[in-house]
Amino acid sequence: MSAALPFSEPPWLMGLPTPIYQETHRKWQAAIRAFIEKHLLAHAQEWERAETVPANVFDEFAAAGMLIHALPAPLPVAWLKRLGIHELLGGLRVEDFDYLHAVIYADEMARSGLAGPSGSLTTGMAVCTGP
């Protein structure tokens, strides 16, 4: 994958060696980028101007398990499995989710450059989650 602008992507996404990011991180990034581009970034400017995100967007993110990432890592695996959630988007097992997956999620959510639309989907979850 090559970037259109220098330094617009992290080096590990441009194929440079990394001692930190593993294959689960690469697969996770690819899967959530496609989802976020379709369900958030395509409309982010419009929603920013309207100062609201339609309720169906929250439902789409919830149905895809894309709100779970607002929980702090490590995820509450036993609790999620009792709810029937064993994998996240891209086939990432909930027990394999780590802080780097959370950082990748935050990076992808921020790609629009706007805090409003992505924040409206995640901030309430993060603020209301107990320590």
CYANA upper distance limits for C-alpha pairs under 8 A (distance plus 0.5 A):
  1 MET  CA     13 LEU  CA      7.45
  1 MET  CA     14 MET  CA      6.08
  1 MET  CA     15 GLY  CA      7.66
  2 SER  CA     14 MET  CA      6.20
  3 ALA  CA      7 PHE  CA      8.24
  3 ALA  CA      8 SER  CA      6.91
  3 ALA  CA      9 GLU  CA      6.84
  3 ALA  CA     14 MET  CA      7.66
  4 ALA  CA      8 SER  CA      8.06
  7 PHE  CA     11 PRO  CA      8.12
  9 GLU  CA     13 LEU  CA      6.92
  9 GLU  CA     14 MET  CA      7.42
 10 PRO  CA     14 MET  CA      7.34
 11 PRO  CA     15 GLY  CA      7.23
 11 PRO  CA     16 LEU  CA      6.02
 11 PRO  CA     17 PRO  CA      8.45
 12 TRP  CA     16 LEU  CA      5.57
 12 TRP  CA     17 PRO  CA      6.78
 12 TRP  CA     18 THR  CA      6.48
 12 TRP  CA     21 TYR  CA      7.81
 13 LEU  CA     26 ARG  CA      8.12
 21 TYR  CA     25 HIS  CA      6.36
 21 TYR  CA     26 ARG  CA      7.87
 21 TYR  CA    100 LEU  CA      8.11
 22 GLN  CA     26 ARG  CA      7.13
 23 GLU  CA     27 LYS  CA      6.68
 24 THR  CA     28 TRP  CA      6.43
 24 THR  CA     92 LEU  CA      7.34
 25 HIS  CA     29 GLN  CA      6.53
 25 HIS  CA    100 LEU  CA      7.84
 25 HIS  CA    101 HIS  CA      6.61
 25 HIS  CA    104 ILE  CA      8.23
 26 ARG  CA     30 ALA  CA      6.80
 27 LYS  CA     31 ALA  CA      6.71
 27 LYS  CA     90 GLY  CA      6.93
 28 TRP  CA     32 ILE  CA      6.62
 28 TRP  CA     89 LEU  CA      7.69
 28 TRP  CA     90 GLY  CA      6.15
 28 TRP  CA     91 GLY  CA      8.38
 28 TRP  CA     92 LEU  CA      7.19
 28 TRP  CA    101 HIS  CA      7.73
 29 GLN  CA     33 ARG  CA      6.35
 29 GLN  CA    101 HIS  CA      8.47
 29 GLN  CA    104 ILE  CA      6.85
 29 GLN  CA    105 TYR  CA      7.87
 29 GLN  CA    108 GLU  CA      8.24
 30 ALA  CA     34 ALA  CA      6.95
 30 ALA  CA     90 GLY  CA      8.42
 31 ALA  CA     35 PHE  CA      7.00
 31 ALA  CA     89 LEU  CA      6.91
 31 ALA  CA     90 GLY  CA      5.55
 32 ILE  CA     36 ILE  CA      6.38
 32 ILE  CA     89 LEU  CA      7.26
 32 ILE  CA     90 GLY  CA      7.84
 32 ILE  CA    105 TYR  CA      7.81
 32 ILE  CA    108 GLU  CA      7.97
 33 ARG  CA     37 GLU  CA      6.43
 33 ARG  CA    108 GLU  CA      6.59
 34 ALA  CA     38 LYS  CA      6.79
 35 PHE  CA     39 HIS  CA      6.51
 36 ILE  CA     40 LEU  CA      5.64
 36 ILE  CA     41 LEU  CA      6.71
 36 ILE  CA    108 GLU  CA      7.73
 36 ILE  CA    109 MET  CA      7.37
 37 GLU  CA     41 LEU  CA      5.16
 37 GLU  CA     42 ALA  CA      6.38
 38 LYS  CA     42 ALA  CA      6.34
 39 HIS  CA     43 HIS  CA      8.03
 39 HIS  CA     57 VAL  CA      7.57
 39 HIS  CA     60 GLU  CA      8.26
 39 HIS  CA     61 PHE  CA      8.47
 40 LEU  CA     44 ALA  CA      6.24
 40 LEU  CA     57 VAL  CA      8.39
 40 LEU  CA    117 PRO  CA      7.99
 40 LEU  CA    118 SER  CA      8.01
 41 LEU  CA     45 GLN  CA      8.33
 41 LEU  CA    111 ARG  CA      8.13
 41 LEU  CA    112 SER  CA      6.37
 43 HIS  CA     47 TRP  CA      6.71
 44 ALA  CA     48 GLU  CA      6.48
 44 ALA  CA    112 SER  CA      7.23
 44 ALA  CA    114 LEU  CA      7.90
 44 ALA  CA    117 PRO  CA      6.46
 45 GLN  CA     49 ARG  CA      6.79
 45 GLN  CA    112 SER  CA      8.49
 45 GLN  CA    114 LEU  CA      8.33
 46 GLU  CA     50 ALA  CA      6.76
 47 TRP  CA     51 GLU  CA      6.29
 47 TRP  CA     52 THR  CA      5.99
 47 TRP  CA     53 VAL  CA      6.07
 47 TRP  CA    117 PRO  CA      6.95
 48 GLU  CA     52 THR  CA      7.21
 48 GLU  CA    114 LEU  CA      7.93
 48 GLU  CA    116 GLY  CA      6.61
 48 GLU  CA    117 PRO  CA      6.79
 51 GLU  CA    116 GLY  CA      7.95
 52 THR  CA    117 PRO  CA      7.79
 53 VAL  CA     57 VAL  CA      7.39
 53 VAL  CA    117 PRO  CA      6.69
 53 VAL  CA    120 SER  CA      7.72
 54 PRO  CA     58 PHE  CA      7.97
 55 ALA  CA     59 ASP  CA      7.12
 56 ASN  CA     60 GLU  CA      6.63
 57 VAL  CA     61 PHE  CA      6.69
 58 PHE  CA     62 ALA  CA      6.55
 58 PHE  CA    121 LEU  CA      6.88
 59 ASP  CA     63 ALA  CA      6.49
 60 GLU  CA     64 ALA  CA      6.79
 61 PHE  CA     65 GLY  CA      6.73
 61 PHE  CA     66 MET  CA      5.37
 61 PHE  CA     67 LEU  CA      6.64
 62 ALA  CA     66 MET  CA      6.24
 62 ALA  CA     67 LEU  CA      6.08
 62 ALA  CA     68 ILE  CA      8.44
 64 ALA  CA     88 LEU  CA      8.35
 64 ALA  CA     89 LEU  CA      7.35
 65 GLY  CA     88 LEU  CA      6.72
 65 GLY  CA     89 LEU  CA      7.48
 66 MET  CA     88 LEU  CA      8.25
 66 MET  CA     89 LEU  CA      7.98
 67 LEU  CA     71 LEU  CA      8.39
 67 LEU  CA    121 LEU  CA      7.95
 67 LEU  CA    122 THR  CA      7.23
 67 LEU  CA    125 MET  CA      8.18
 69 HIS  CA    102 ALA  CA      6.73
 69 HIS  CA    105 TYR  CA      7.73
 70 ALA  CA    102 ALA  CA      8.29
 70 ALA  CA    122 THR  CA      6.32
 70 ALA  CA    123 THR  CA      8.26
 70 ALA  CA    125 MET  CA      6.58
 70 ALA  CA    126 ALA  CA      6.05
 71 LEU  CA     75 LEU  CA      7.16
 71 LEU  CA    125 MET  CA      7.74
 71 LEU  CA    126 ALA  CA      6.82
 71 LEU  CA    129 THR  CA      7.46
 72 PRO  CA    102 ALA  CA      8.47
 72 PRO  CA    126 ALA  CA      8.48
 73 ALA  CA     97 PHE  CA      7.44
 73 ALA  CA     98 ASP  CA      6.03
 73 ALA  CA     99 TYR  CA      6.08
 73 ALA  CA    102 ALA  CA      7.68
 74 PRO  CA     95 GLU  CA      8.25
 74 PRO  CA     97 PHE  CA      7.05
 74 PRO  CA     98 ASP  CA      6.23
 74 PRO  CA     99 TYR  CA      7.73
 75 LEU  CA     94 VAL  CA      7.35
 75 LEU  CA     95 GLU  CA      7.67
 75 LEU  CA     97 PHE  CA      7.36
 75 LEU  CA     98 ASP  CA      8.38
 76 PRO  CA     80 LEU  CA      6.69
 77 VAL  CA     81 LYS  CA      6.55
 77 VAL  CA     94 VAL  CA      6.61
 77 VAL  CA     95 GLU  CA      6.35
 78 ALA  CA     82 ARG  CA      6.70
 79 TRP  CA     83 LEU  CA      7.01
 80 LEU  CA     84 GLY  CA      6.95
 80 LEU  CA     85 ILE  CA      5.67
 80 LEU  CA     86 HIS  CA      7.49
 80 LEU  CA     94 VAL  CA      8.34
 81 LYS  CA     85 ILE  CA      5.43
 81 LYS  CA     86 HIS  CA      5.96
 85 ILE  CA     94 VAL  CA      8.17
 86 HIS  CA     93 ARG  CA      6.46
 86 HIS  CA     94 VAL  CA      6.26
 87 GLU  CA     91 GLY  CA      6.06
 87 GLU  CA     92 LEU  CA      5.82
 87 GLU  CA     93 ARG  CA      4.81
 87 GLU  CA     94 VAL  CA      5.88
 88 LEU  CA     92 LEU  CA      5.56
 88 LEU  CA     93 ARG  CA      6.71
 88 LEU  CA     94 VAL  CA      6.92
 92 LEU  CA     96 ASP  CA      7.25
 92 LEU  CA     97 PHE  CA      7.58
 93 ARG  CA     97 PHE  CA      7.32
 97 PHE  CA    101 HIS  CA      6.51
 97 PHE  CA    102 ALA  CA      8.23
 98 ASP  CA    102 ALA  CA      7.09
 99 TYR  CA    103 VAL  CA      6.72
100 LEU  CA    104 ILE  CA      6.63
101 HIS  CA    105 TYR  CA      6.68
102 ALA  CA    106 ALA  CA      6.76
103 VAL  CA    107 ASP  CA      6.63
104 ILE  CA    108 GLU  CA      6.65
105 TYR  CA    109 MET  CA      6.62
106 ALA  CA    110 ALA  CA      6.67
107 ASP  CA    111 ARG  CA      6.94
109 MET  CA    118 SER  CA      6.33
110 ALA  CA    114 LEU  CA      7.24
110 ALA  CA    115 ALA  CA      7.52
110 ALA  CA    118 SER  CA      7.42
114 LEU  CA    118 SER  CA      7.89
115 ALA  CA    119 GLY  CA      6.01
116 GLY  CA    120 SER  CA      6.46
117 PRO  CA    121 LEU  CA      7.30
118 SER  CA    122 THR  CA      7.02
119 GLY  CA    123 THR  CA      5.58
119 GLY  CA    124 GLY  CA      8.48
120 SER  CA    124 GLY  CA      7.48
121 LEU  CA    125 MET  CA      8.22
122 THR  CA    126 ALA  CA      6.77
123 THR  CA    127 VAL  CA      6.43
124 GLY  CA    128 CYS  CA      6.40
125 MET  CA    129 THR  CA      6.55
